[in-house]
């Protein structure tokens, strides 16, 4: 038990959000005045009782986290993954004591340094130099301790030229570099890092991952949120998968990331339209399904950059004697086309006409062909 530095028990966070009621095409002045009076009375009661004032005619309770239980040991690097809206940032805000849980409790042993979003903990009117001392003081460091680490922080952040410039004039990249350098070098027992590192360039991200690895090896604890599964797998040994505010899985990082890919790719790898009339297409052709297969023709949900795989497309020819050619266009996350494929001359689908029928095209993508990242797919079906 003495090695456990973070323990969450039945942790939950509830938010109350307001919804504006739809107004009809005609609203009487009396109704407007009564609604405004009710809204003013409600806000006055909330203000008097210390409740947060929420805009809207109707209220809804939303659980960002629900019944979350886990433990983190000293020196452990824990990855926290999940889709957008899964509750990752809410969990980190509770662990960083930025917000209080609605239910349950969390026990933390040690000093926590957090990097949750650009500018967290920085005063925009203060210079980079002043913010280093301010952050160190907030973390409980003495001036002598901060001074001892000062040159190392500045060298890591690479902002020497702008050290005496107010940080409100920093670019987002400079902001993140300095904020991470402060959080990582002032020797916290627990380092909490959100997806904010995505703002930095590739070289800086690599340097940050190396620093977080060194922090973990030094016996301190790291909590790391990212959508980059390669970064999670390289840094962490354990991981938690959040889904709709609950823990869907926790354990060894490869198993958890595999589950994440399985759920994330489910809509892609099993995208088969049961109603052909709803499938994308026109009066000539309809795309019925897209599946991710292994080279052994088995459906897969998890791939790495080294994994060869097959993109399998099923489509339907709706015209007699049509000569259809299907091409696959793959784009990276910044919209640059990585490649496009066409059938080989003489192969099925090249220069041949078909009756009304279902067709299938397989595109083999070899291992070590794509870089790590996210890709989007376009299908083009043309008639010769």
N, C-alpha and C positions, 0 to 999 in steps of 0.2 A: 504494500500500500504506500510505502514511503517514496517509491519511484514514480507514483502517479502525480503528475503536476496539473492536469486538467481532468475534471470529472463532471460530466453533465448528467443530470438526473431528471427525467420527465420534463425536459425543457420545452417550452412553448412560447410563441410570441403571437399575439393577436392584435390586429389593427382594425379600427372602425373607419370605414370610408363612406362618403356621402354620394348620393346620386341625385341628379337634377331631374325632376319629373318633366315629362314631355308636355308641352303646352298645346292646346288646341289652336285651330285657326282663329278662334275668337275667344277672348278672355275678358270678362267684365272687370271694370275698375274695382268693384267691391271685392272680387276674388283676389285680385292683385294685392289690395291693401290688407286683406285678412291673412294672406300667405306671408307677406312681409312682416306683419305683426307677430305671427307664430314663429317665424325664423328669428326675429329679434328677441322674443321671450325665451326661446330655446338657448340662444347664445348667452343671454344674460344669466340663466340658470347655470350653464356650464362654467361661465366665468366665475360665478359666486362659489361654486363647489370645487373649483380647481381642475375641472375636466378640460381636455383639449377642445377647442372650438372647431367644429367640422362643418364645412360648407355642403349644402345639399338638402333636398326635401325629405329623402329617405335614407336610412343608415343600413349598412351591411357589415357584418363581422367577417373578417378574412384572417385565417390562420396562416401566417408566413412560415411558422415552425410548429410542429405538433408532436409531442411525446418523443423527443430526441434524447437518446441515451448513448454515451460513449465515454471512453477513458483514453487519455494520452499519457505516455510515460516519458520520463526525462530522457532527452537525447533522441527522441523519435521525430522523424519527419513525416507528417501526416498530410496526404493530399485530400482535398475536398472538391468533389466534382459533381456535375449535374447540369441539366439544361437551364437556360435563362428562366428566372422566376422560381427556381427550385428551393430557394431559401438560403443559399450559400452566404451572400453578403449580410443577411440578417443575423445568421449564426456568428459571423466574425464580429459584427457590431456588439453582440451580447458578450462575446469573449473579451472584447476590447473595452468593455464597460462604457460603451457609448450609449447603449440603450439597455433598459431593464427587461428581463423576461416576464411574460404574463403568468406563466405557470412554471413549476419546477425550480431548480436551482443549478448553478454551476459553481464549482470550487476550483480556484486557480491558486497555485503556489509559485510565486516568483514574479519578477518584473516583466511586463508585457510591452513590447514595441510593435506598433501596428502601422501598416501602409495599406490603407483601404481604397483611397482614391486620390487623384492628383490634388495636392495642396493640403491633405489632411495634417493638422497640427502645425501648419505654417501660418505666420501672420504676414499678409501680403505687403504691408507697409514696411516691414523690417527687411534688412539685407540678408543675403545668404549666411554671412558670418553670424549675425545676430540670431537667426533662426536655428543655427546649429547649437548655440548655447541655450536658447529657449527650449528646444526639444530635449536636450540633455538634462536640463533642470526638471522638466516635466517627468522624465523617466527616473528621476531621483539621483542623478549623477552629481558629483561635486564639480566645482569649476576646475579643480586640478585634474580630475579624471577626464573631463571634456577636452581640456587643453592638451592632455597627453595623446588623445586620439584625433585631434583636430586636423593635423597635416595628412593623416591617412584618409580621413573622410573626404577632404578636398581633392586629394589625388585620385581617389576612386570615382568621385562625381565628375571630375574633369570640368570644373566651373571656376578655376582660379581667376580667370579674367573678369568674371562678373560677381566675384565674391562680395563686393561692397555695393552691389546694385540691389535695390528692392526686388524681392522675388516676384512681385506682381508684373514685372517686366520680363520674367523668364518665359521661355517657350515651355510647352507641356513636357517635352523631352528633358529639358534642363531641370524642371521642377521634380520630375520623377527620379532623375539621377541623384539629385541632392537629397531628396526625401529618403530614398532607399539607402544611400550611404550613411545617413544619420541613424536610421532604424537598425541597420545591420552592424554598425561599428561601435555603438555605445553599449555593447555587451549586455543585452537583455537576456533574461532566462528563457523567455518565450518570444519568438518572432512570428508575427502574423502578417501574411502578404496576400493581397487580393489580386485580381486579374490586371491591376494597374500596370504591371510590367509590360503589358502588350503595347503601351505607348512608346516604349523605348525601341531603339533600333536593334538589329539582330546581334550585333557585337556586344551591346550593353546587356541584352537579355542573357547571353551566354555568360558574361561576367557575373551577373546577379545570381544565376543558378549555381555557379562555382562558389560564390560567397555563401549562399544558403547551405550548400553542401558542407562547407568548412564550418559553419555555425553548428550544424547538426553533429559533425564529427567531434566538435569541441565539448559535446555533452549538453548543448542547449537544445531547446525544442522548437521545431518549425511547423507552422500550419500554412499550407500553400493552396490557394484556390486558382485554378486555371482551366481553360478549355483546351490547352495544348497537352494532349495525352503523352507525347514524347517527353516533355518537360516534367510532368508528374511522375512518369515511370522512371526517369533517370535520377530524380531527387528523392522520391519517397519509397518506403518499403510497405507502408500501410496506407489505406485510402478509405474514404467514406463516400458513398453515392447517395445524394439527396434527390428525392422526387416528390414534388408537391408538398414540400415542407416536412417530409418524413424520411427516415433513413431506409433506403431501398436495399442497401447492402453495405457491409463493412468487412474489411479483412485485408488479405494480401493484395498489393497494388495491381498485379497483372490480372487477377480474377475480377477485381472491381472495375478496372478499365475495360475489360472484355465485356462485362455486363453493361457498361455505359454505351459501348459501341453497339451492342446487341439491341438495346432499347432505342438508341438514336437512329439506327439504320433500319429499324423494323418497317417504317413507313416507306422506305426505299426498296429494301430487298424483297418485300412481299407486296409490292404495289401492283396488284392484279385487279382490274376492274371487273366486278361480277356483272354489272350491267353495261354491255357494250355501247349503248346509246349515250352513257355518261362519260365514256372514255374520250381522251383528247383525240381530235382528228376532224375529218370532214366527210363529204360524200364519197371520197375516193379511198381513204385509208383511215384506220383507227389504231392507236397504240394501246394494246391490251395489258401489257405488263413489262416491268423492268426488274431483273433479279441479279443479285451478286452471287457468282458461283466460283468454287475452287476449280483448279485445273482437272480435278477428278470428277467434275460436274456435280459436286455437292454444294448445297446452299450454305453460305458462310455469313457471319455477322461481324467479324473482326479481321482486319488486315493491318499489316505494317508496311513500311516502304519496301521491305524485302520480299513481300508476298506477291507472287503472280496470281492474277485472278481474271475472271471472265465476266464482262458485262453482257447479260443475255436479255435481248429485247424480243417480245412477242407482239406482233401486229397483224391486222386483218386487212386483206385486200377486198374491197367492196365492189369492184368493177371487173367484168369479164375481160380476160386477155390484157390486163394491165402489165406494163413493164416497170416494176418498182425497184428503186435503189435506195437503201437506207444508209445514212452516214451518221456517225457519232462524233460530236464536238465537245471537247472537255476544256473547261476554263478554270483558272486558279482563282483564289479569293479576291484578287484585285482586277479580275475581268480579262486577263490576258489568255488567249487561246493557247492551250498546251499542245494539243494535237487534234486532228480530225481523221476519221477513217472512212475508207470506201471499200466495197467488195473488190476482190481481185478479178481480173479479166478471166472469163471462163467459169467462174464460181457461181453457185446458186445465188440468184439475186442480181447478176450482172448481165444485162442484155437479154434476159429471158422474160417471157410473158407468162402470166399465171391466171388461172380461173379464180373465181371467188373462193378464198380460202384463208386460213391462218398461216402466217409465216414466222420464222424465228431467225434472228441474226445474233451470232456470238462474236464478241470482240475480245481477244486475248490481250491483256496488258501485262507485260513481263515484270518480274521483280526488279527492284532498283531502277525503275523507269521514272516514277513520280517522286517528288519531294514531299516531305511532311507538310500537311496543311489541309485546307478544305477546298473542295472542287465542286463546280456545278456542271450539269450535263444538259446538252441540247441534242435533240434528235431531229434529223432532216430526212424526210421521205420525198423523193422526187420521181417523176415518171419520165422515162426516156422517150 
